């Protein structure tokens, strides 16, 4: 069982490492300054999410707005669409996570992190199969009817993200497995776009998603 001090130290280490990676990447390969700002917001957001802290959503708003601007520049239309959804779901996420931190009719706060949930394996397998099929269909549509520069990668990072975000706001562990898949593809997508601050961000997010999956597996409950 991890203590509160251990979790706090882990948070500090991850935040420091994430910020350092972004700063060094920007110094070595200067990019659009908004890519750096978006990446820094993103580091804070995902680390706090892995710790089950509801403040993740406030940093998430900053990351969403700046990242949407970058997607507009690169013509990643799927990325633009998912960020509109992220913005709306963040509002509900704040409400739901705050509710999970409280108990009883008095609304007394009893914990610092939210309780985590787990999906049944069969339900998660069906979800993944459906997401893959819908992603391939979306990629075909983007490739034939838009000037999207990377239609299938865009689709494979967008469609599963809708499900991952819903699982996030509902506090399900399985979000981390989907995020890890998405983040690995984002590394490829932004590498091809030559936005190395974004590449560094998603490499860090892969590490954080792995940590989140482990941490959220320690005290989850099946649902």
C-alpha positions as CSV (number, residue, x, y, z in Angstrom):
1,X,0.0,0.0,0.0
2,X,1.5,3.3,-1.0
3,X,1.5,6.1,1.6
4,X,0.4,9.7,1.0
5,X,4.0,10.8,1.2
6,X,5.1,8.2,-1.4
7,X,2.3,9.4,-3.7
8,X,3.3,13.0,-3.2
9,X,7.0,12.2,-4.0
10,X,5.9,10.4,-7.1
11,X,3.8,13.4,-8.2
12,X,6.8,15.7,-7.7
13,X,9.1,13.4,-9.6
14,X,6.8,13.0,-12.5
15,X,6.0,16.7,-12.8
16,X,9.7,17.6,-12.6
17,X,10.6,15.0,-15.2
18,X,7.8,16.0,-17.6
19,X,8.6,19.7,-17.4
20,X,12.3,19.1,-17.8
21,X,11.8,16.9,-20.9
22,X,9.6,19.6,-22.5
23,X,12.1,22.4,-21.7
24,X,15.1,20.5,-23.0
25,X,13.2,19.4,-26.2
26,X,12.2,23.0,-26.9
27,X,15.8,24.2,-26.4
28,X,17.2,21.5,-28.7
29,X,14.5,21.7,-31.4
30,X,12.6,25.1,-31.1
31,X,9.0,24.7,-32.1
32,X,5.8,26.8,-32.1
33,X,5.8,28.3,-28.6
34,X,2.1,27.1,-28.3
35,X,3.3,23.5,-28.6
36,X,5.5,24.1,-25.5
37,X,2.8,25.8,-23.6
38,X,0.3,23.0,-24.5
39,X,2.8,20.4,-23.5
40,X,3.4,21.9,-20.1
41,X,-0.4,22.1,-19.4
42,X,-0.6,18.5,-20.5
43,X,2.1,17.3,-18.2
44,X,0.4,18.8,-15.2
45,X,-3.0,17.5,-16.2
46,X,-2.0,13.9,-16.8
47,X,0.2,13.6,-13.7
48,X,-2.6,14.9,-11.5
49,X,-5.1,12.5,-13.3
50,X,-2.9,9.5,-12.5
51,X,-2.9,10.6,-8.9
52,X,-6.7,10.8,-8.9
53,X,-6.7,14.6,-8.2
54,X,-9.7,16.5,-9.5
55,X,-7.5,19.6,-10.2
56,X,-6.4,17.7,-13.4
57,X,-9.4,19.3,-15.1
58,X,-8.2,22.9,-14.7
59,X,-4.9,22.2,-16.3
60,X,-6.8,20.2,-18.9
61,X,-8.7,23.3,-20.0
62,X,-5.4,25.0,-20.8
63,X,-4.1,22.0,-22.7
64,X,-7.3,21.6,-24.7
65,X,-7.4,25.2,-25.9
66,X,-3.7,25.4,-26.9
67,X,-3.8,21.9,-28.5
68,X,-6.8,22.7,-30.5
69,X,-5.0,25.6,-32.0
70,X,-2.1,23.3,-33.0
71,X,-4.5,20.9,-34.6
72,X,-6.0,23.7,-36.7
73,X,-2.5,24.6,-37.9
74,X,-1.8,21.0,-38.9
75,X,-5.3,20.3,-40.3
76,X,-5.9,17.4,-37.9
77,X,-9.7,17.6,-38.1
78,X,-10.3,14.6,-35.8
79,X,-8.1,16.2,-33.2
80,X,-10.2,19.4,-33.4
81,X,-13.4,17.4,-33.0
82,X,-12.2,15.4,-30.0
83,X,-11.0,18.6,-28.2
84,X,-14.4,20.1,-28.5
85,X,-15.7,17.0,-26.8
86,X,-12.9,17.2,-24.2
87,X,-13.9,20.7,-23.3
88,X,-17.5,19.8,-22.6
89,X,-16.6,16.6,-20.7
90,X,-14.2,18.4,-18.5
91,X,-17.1,20.3,-17.0
92,X,-18.9,17.1,-16.1
93,X,-15.6,15.6,-14.9
94,X,-15.1,18.3,-12.3
95,X,-18.6,17.7,-11.0
96,X,-18.3,13.9,-11.0
97,X,-14.8,13.7,-9.4
98,X,-15.8,16.2,-6.7
99,X,-18.8,14.1,-6.0
100,X,-16.7,11.0,-5.7
101,X,-14.5,12.8,-3.1
102,X,-17.5,13.2,-0.8
103,X,-19.7,10.9,1.1
104,X,-23.1,11.0,2.7
105,X,-25.8,13.7,2.6
106,X,-23.6,16.2,4.4
107,X,-21.2,16.3,1.5
108,X,-18.2,16.0,3.8
109,X,-14.9,15.5,2.0
110,X,-13.4,12.2,3.2
111,X,-10.5,11.5,0.8
112,X,-7.9,13.3,-1.2
113,X,-8.1,11.1,-4.3
114,X,-11.1,9.5,-6.0
115,X,-12.0,5.8,-5.7
116,X,-11.2,4.0,-8.9
117,X,-13.4,1.5,-10.8
118,X,-12.7,-1.4,-13.2
119,X,-14.7,-2.7,-16.2
120,X,-15.3,-6.4,-16.6
121,X,-12.8,-8.0,-19.1
122,X,-15.5,-9.1,-21.6
123,X,-17.0,-5.6,-21.6
124,X,-13.6,-4.0,-22.2
125,X,-12.8,-6.4,-25.1
126,X,-16.1,-5.6,-26.8
127,X,-15.5,-1.9,-26.4
128,X,-12.0,-2.2,-28.0
129,X,-13.3,-4.2,-31.0
130,X,-16.0,-1.6,-31.6
131,X,-13.5,1.3,-31.3
132,X,-11.1,-0.3,-33.8
133,X,-13.9,-0.9,-36.4
134,X,-15.2,2.6,-36.0
135,X,-11.7,4.1,-36.2
136,X,-11.0,2.4,-39.5
137,X,-14.3,3.6,-41.0
138,X,-13.6,7.2,-39.8
139,X,-10.1,7.1,-41.3
140,X,-11.6,6.1,-44.6
141,X,-14.1,8.9,-44.5
142,X,-11.4,11.5,-43.6
143,X,-9.1,10.2,-46.3
144,X,-11.8,10.4,-49.0
145,X,-13.7,13.6,-48.1
146,X,-11.2,15.9,-46.4
147,X,-7.6,17.1,-46.9
148,X,-6.6,15.6,-43.5
149,X,-2.8,15.0,-43.8
150,X,-2.8,11.7,-41.8
151,X,-6.4,10.4,-41.9
152,X,-6.0,6.9,-40.4
153,X,-3.7,8.0,-37.6
154,X,-6.0,10.9,-36.9
155,X,-9.0,8.5,-36.7
156,X,-7.2,6.0,-34.5
157,X,-6.2,8.7,-32.1
158,X,-9.6,10.3,-32.1
159,X,-12.3,7.7,-31.9
160,X,-10.8,5.7,-29.0
161,X,-10.2,9.0,-27.2
162,X,-14.0,9.6,-26.9
163,X,-14.3,6.4,-25.0
164,X,-11.2,7.0,-22.9
165,X,-12.4,10.4,-21.9
166,X,-15.8,9.0,-20.8
167,X,-14.0,6.3,-18.8
168,X,-11.8,9.1,-17.3
169,X,-14.7,11.2,-16.1
170,X,-16.4,8.1,-14.7
171,X,-13.1,7.0,-13.0
172,X,-12.6,3.7,-14.7
173,X,-9.1,2.2,-14.8
174,X,-9.4,1.0,-18.4
175,X,-9.0,4.5,-19.6
176,X,-5.2,4.2,-19.1
177,X,-4.9,1.2,-21.5
178,X,-6.7,3.2,-24.2
179,X,-4.7,6.3,-23.5
180,X,-1.5,4.4,-23.8
181,X,-2.5,3.1,-27.3
182,X,-3.5,6.6,-28.3
183,X,-0.4,8.2,-27.0
184,X,1.9,5.8,-28.9
185,X,0.1,6.7,-32.1
186,X,0.4,10.4,-31.3
187,X,4.1,10.0,-31.0
188,X,4.2,8.8,-34.6
189,X,1.7,11.4,-35.8
190,X,3.5,14.4,-34.4
191,X,6.9,13.0,-35.3
192,X,5.8,13.0,-38.9
193,X,4.5,16.6,-38.4
194,X,8.0,17.5,-37.1
195,X,6.5,19.0,-33.9
196,X,9.1,17.6,-31.4
197,X,7.6,19.3,-28.3
198,X,4.4,17.3,-29.0
199,X,6.5,14.2,-29.5
200,X,8.2,14.7,-26.2
201,X,4.8,15.3,-24.5
202,X,3.3,12.1,-25.8
203,X,6.4,10.0,-24.9
204,X,6.0,11.3,-21.4
205,X,2.3,10.6,-21.5
206,X,3.0,7.0,-22.4
207,X,5.1,6.7,-19.2
208,X,2.4,8.4,-17.2
209,X,-0.4,6.2,-18.7
210,X,1.6,3.1,-17.6
211,X,2.0,4.5,-14.1
212,X,-1.7,5.4,-14.0
213,X,-2.7,1.9,-15.0
214,X,-0.6,0.4,-12.2
215,X,-1.8,2.9,-9.6
216,X,-5.4,2.6,-10.5
217,X,-5.2,-1.2,-10.4
218,X,-4.2,-1.1,-6.8
219,X,-7.5,-0.2,-5.3
220,X,-10.2,-0.5,-8.0
221,X,-13.5,-2.2,-7.8
222,X,-15.3,-4.1,-10.6
223,X,-18.4,-2.6,-12.1
